[in-house]
Amino acid sequence: MPFRAPQGNPNAAKRSRTPPPEDTFEEAAFLKALGEKQKPVSVKLMDGQIVHGWIEYYDKNMVRLTREGRPNLFIYKSQIKTITESAAVARRTSREAKEQER
């Protein structure tokens, strides 16, 4: 069955849609919400490795992932495949950490 332009408007086939924007600015809002609430996240890297922690800082090019009992990571966004909320990381408050050290 061949494609046919709609019968009602002869100019309908000539109109083109505007392509979606390259950046919706939702990334910054998502990272800000995760950072403010210190939500535990799982970050899947382009090489398949998954790291866990919470987002403490982000900017245009990178994300700082704070981890419990391990070194913090500065990860370039170009190396991140996905960031998802995770219940796997139980973040201790600084007071709890100090009490456990005693």
N, C-alpha and C positions, 0 to 999 in steps of 0.2 A: 504494500500500500504506500503510495508516494506521499510525501509531506506536502500539505497545503496550508497556505496562510489563512487566517481566520477571515470569513466572508464579510463580517460587519465593518471592519476598518482596514482599508487597503494599506495604510501606513504602519500597521502593527508589526509587520515583518521587518520593516526598516529600523524600528526603534531598538536600541540596544540597552541593556541594563547596565547600571553603574556597578563596576566590580566592588566586592567588599573591601573595606579598608585593610591595609596591611597590619595595623596595630589598633586594637580596640581599647587599649589602656586598662583592660580588666586584670592583666597580669599584676600590675602594681597594687591594685585594690586587693587581690587575692593574697599576695605576699604580705601586705600591710596587716590584713586581718589575722593571718597566721602568726605574724610576729608580735602583734599587740596582745594576743591571747596566749602566746607561747604554746601553741598547739603542737603536739608531737607529729612529725612528718616522716615519711619515707621518701628519699630522693633516689630515683633510678637514673644512673649515669648512662651515657651513650655506649659504654663498653659492657653494660649489663650489670655492673656492680650496684648494690643497693646499700645506702647508708641511712642511718636513723638519727634523729635529733630534733631540734626545734630551730626555727629561723630567728636569729637575733638581729640581723642587719641584711639589707639588700640595696643594690643600686642598679644602674643601667647595665652593667656588665657581669656582676657577680652576686652570690648569695653567701652569707656566713651561716654555717650550720654549727650550732653549739651541741655538743654531745656530752652525756653523763659519763664521767670516768675515762674519757678519751680526749685526745686533742681536738680543738675546734677546727673546722674546715672552711676555707674560702674556696668556693667552687664557681668557675666561670659558667655563666648561663648557657654558653654554646656547648658545654659538656653535659648539660642536664637534659634527660629525655622526658621525665615526668616528676612532678611533686604531688604527693597525695597525703591527706591526713591519715594518721596512723594511731592506733591505740597501743602499739607495741612498746612505746617508750614511756615509761613512767618518770616524769621529771620531778626531782626532789627540789624543795625550796632550799634557799641558802641556809636557813635555820636548821632544817633537817640534816643537811650535809655536815654542818658544824657539830650537831649533837652526835652524829655517828662517828665523827673523828675522835671524840672524847673517850 
